């Protein structure tokens, strides 16, 4: 009974252990299943009857044997046919099961059982070969046997193999290989050059490269060219020196094999953007990939170039947004998406409408309309939009302030560039300044009247009846010839917006003064007793002053500017003097009054002739004297002769007057002859 329970327990244990084998499901394999005498197990409990194979374990240990302390490469290859995942387990042992040397895992392998066994990291359908490192034991160990078991899937047969390496007993192995030079990152379908320094004692160089790569030149030398094919995978480039005594320690360089980027994904983003907006476009990101973007002409990438997402300021041109993925191996297949740009409205046409208007007038302004566009109008302060806001044409009532009428087009994408028209607003003129000019002009005079000038204003003048505008009508200044009627001078300002308030100036017409009344005062004076005489007039209308006149000038002087005057007689003058007066005012001088004649005599030195009381005076004289013929009727002939009887002067005068005589004679005594009909008188004439 105890034996039966023992057999049952062992069977259950085997079943439990097999459930952990990696080959069917990829779980970690158990250890102690290499088929070595020490392990006692060979995986046949789960995978069927074992079979022995050869050549599935290889190494770079030279035929002359291993060198104690040297590290070698051991390669296990699973060549079982069929289906399922590949796995292996290997251990260098003595016949008693003790580990010999030191193991180190390689690519896709790991150590188990405290480093005594090496097995796959994870069972795989594609990895069938594993290379790991083994450092030879101390001298004197002798031959070492590697035990390995291979399996593929539950139910398949197990394959067992061994590899025996001997310890080298004579000669020198090559020195350990130095560092390998060459690229540690390469691209598929590219070549790379790898080299190592000269290895002491080596007669040949043994290189190995990752799966999918091949040595195209340089095998057996210090430098090789490796082609990494389209199926190349990452792994080690290794080299060791070899000679007749065996192989030296290897040197490894881990190489990462990269592929070209995969095709870029579909571009996401707005395919109908508005001009002038900022849009984002992106593709799914892949680590290690750079993205080169292009956008339509006129658009610009504002951020994100090189990444999987960009921000774009949209221009005015439709086209494709494109992206090309790239890495150190080159460019992948790009992706693109077409975008149709909806632009903001174009600047409107020039605004049509009056640029100079009157305050309060109704005006129309418009631009050429575009379908789908709304128009926002603005007008100067005080101006009112009556209708049309939002359309391409408006009707407005103008205020008093000028400024800009502006229109801005807009659509679903925003506002376009606006258009403006500068408008000048005119108003009816203000009342002109006070009219300057004479308020009491003289009759018939030329006068100027004016107001301050206003640009763009016409001035309409009116004047009293009889006064004529000679020039300046329509301007701010006129010239007139005054009539006789007083009245108002008016001026009305006018422009295209109407007439302003009238400005008025009243004028009265000033006349020349009237003729002074008859002059009163003595009609004759005797210088024997009189030196001055007073004369007067009763005045004239509109007179402000008077001008008196005395002739001849040598008869004396007359003074006075009023209605009276004073004559200061020349004591040497004898004869007839004339006095007249005229009135004066701002308009000028009036007419002279009637003449007042005054007989000036000097009873001393008068010659009394025998002809009807004819008098000659003064005597003596300087050649200037008077003959009083008032008592004579008819003509009187005056003759002057010297003492020799020569006639020096002769002239006939009409009687009934006082005759002034002027002769130029040398001082002396002369004879004066007066002849009236048959009467002749002779008198002595003394010239001083």
GIMO-V523809 format. One record per helix or strand. SS is the DSSP state (H for helix, E for strand). FROM is the first residue (numbers start at 1). LEN is the number of residues. Records with the same first field share a line. If there is no record, write none. Layout:
# GIMO-V523809
SS = FROM-LEN ; FROM-LEN
This chain:
# GIMO-V523809
H = 2-17 ; 22-4 ; 44-4 ; 553-3
E = 50-3 ; 57-3 ; 66-1 ; 71-7 ; 86-8 ; 99-1 ; 102-3 ; 109-4 ; 117-4 ; 124-1 ; 129-7 ; 144-8 ; 158-8 ; 167-1 ; 180-2 ; 185-3 ; 190-7 ; 204-5 ; 213-5 ; 220-1 ; 223-6 ; 235-9 ; 246-2 ; 251-8 ; 268-1 ; 274-1 ; 278-5 ; 290-5 ; 300-4 ; 306-1 ; 309-5 ; 319-9 ; 330-2 ; 335-5 ; 342-1 ; 352-1 ; 356-3 ; 362-5 ; 374-5 ; 384-4 ; 390-1 ; 393-5 ; 403-9 ; 414-2 ; 419-8 ; 436-1 ; 442-1 ; 446-5 ; 458-5 ; 468-4 ; 474-1 ; 477-5 ; 487-9 ; 498-10 ; 510-1 ; 520-1 ; 524-3 ; 532-5 ; 545-7 ; 556-4 ; 564-6 ; 575-11 ; 588-5 ; 596-6 ; 607-2 ; 615-3 ; 621-1 ; 624-5 ; 635-7 ; 647-8 ; 658-5 ; 668-9 ; 679-9
